[in-house]
Amino acid sequence: MKNQQRGISFIGLLFVGGVVACTGILAAQVVPTLIEYQAITKAANKAKDGTTVAEVKSIFDKAAAIDDIASISGKDLEVTKEGNKTVVAFAYTRELHMAGPAFLLLKYNGRSK
């Protein structure tokens, strides 16, 4: 009886390692943008407490300075009223350079609760 060898070949190991490395690099670039999106959402929720549009944008800019938000500023916000509630909406994109001419485009949008 012959015993067949089981496992992964060296070429297979290199391929799997390459896929894992590329996925790790991609995740390392995307995770900071997700953290920044959460900070922007938190700042928008703080800013909705303002009474005027200028005050809402000022509150957002102060929160953005504290949380180091660089993708969006107070002038990019859309401030509206729904009934007696102030709603702060935002939308922005982030481009991540992958390799050569390849980019990953992330589109974020949200609004205060």
C-alpha positions in Angstrom: 0.0 0.0 0.0 1.2 3.4 -0.9 0.7 6.3 1.5 -0.3 9.5 -0.2 1.2 12.6 1.1 -1.2 15.3 2.3 -0.7 19.0 2.7 0.1 22.0 0.7 2.9 22.3 -1.8 5.5 25.0 -1.7 3.9 26.8 -4.6 0.5 26.6 -3.0 2.0 27.9 0.2 3.5 30.9 -1.7 0.1 31.6 -3.4 -1.8 31.5 -0.1 0.8 33.6 1.6 0.6 36.2 -1.2 -3.2 36.3 -1.0 -3.1 36.7 2.8 -0.4 39.4 2.5 -2.4 41.4 -0.1 -5.6 41.1 2.1 -3.6 42.3 5.1 -2.3 45.3 3.3 -5.7 46.2 2.0 -7.2 45.9 5.5 -4.4 48.0 6.9 -5.4 50.8 4.5 -9.2 50.5 4.8 -9.5 50.3 8.6 -8.2 53.9 9.3 -10.9 55.3 6.9 -13.6 53.3 8.8 -12.3 54.7 12.1 -12.4 58.2 10.6 -16.0 57.7 9.3 -17.0 56.8 12.9 -15.4 59.9 14.2 -17.2 62.0 11.5 -20.5 60.4 12.5 -19.8 61.2 16.1 -18.9 64.8 15.3 -22.1 65.2 13.2 -24.2 63.9 16.1 -22.5 66.5 18.4 -23.0 69.3 15.8 -26.7 68.8 15.4 -27.2 70.4 18.8 -26.4 73.8 17.3 -29.2 76.3 16.7 -27.9 78.0 13.5 -26.2 76.6 10.4 -23.0 78.5 11.3 -23.0 77.2 14.8 -23.5 73.6 13.6 -20.5 74.0 11.2 -18.4 75.5 14.0 -19.2 72.7 16.4 -18.3 70.2 13.8 -15.0 71.9 13.0 -14.1 72.0 16.7 -14.9 68.2 17.0 -13.0 67.6 13.8 -9.9 69.3 15.1 -10.0 67.2 18.3 -10.5 63.9 16.4 -8.0 64.8 13.6 -10.6 64.6 10.8 -9.1 65.6 7.5 -11.5 64.2 4.9 -14.3 66.6 5.5 -14.9 70.0 7.2 -17.9 72.0 8.3 -18.3 73.7 5.0 -19.0 70.3 3.4 -22.0 69.5 5.7 -25.6 69.7 4.6 -27.7 71.1 7.5 -31.4 70.7 7.2 -34.5 70.8 9.6 -36.9 67.9 9.8 -39.7 69.1 12.0 -38.1 70.7 15.0 -34.9 68.5 14.7 -31.7 69.6 13.1 -30.2 67.0 10.7 -26.6 67.0 9.7 -25.7 65.0 6.5 -22.4 64.4 4.9 -20.9 62.6 2.0 -17.3 62.2 0.9 -14.9 59.8 -1.0 -11.5 58.4 -0.2 -9.1 57.0 -2.8 -6.5 54.5 -1.7 -3.6 53.7 -4.1 -3.2 50.0 -4.5 -0.5 49.3 -7.1 0.5 51.0 -10.4 -2.7 52.5 -11.9 -5.0 50.7 -9.5 -7.0 52.7 -6.9 -9.7 51.7 -4.4 -12.5 54.3 -4.2 -14.4 54.3 -1.0 -17.6 56.4 -0.9 -18.9 57.3 2.6 -22.1 59.1 3.4 -24.1 59.5 6.6 -26.3 61.7 8.7 -26.9 62.5 12.3 -29.4 60.6 14.3 
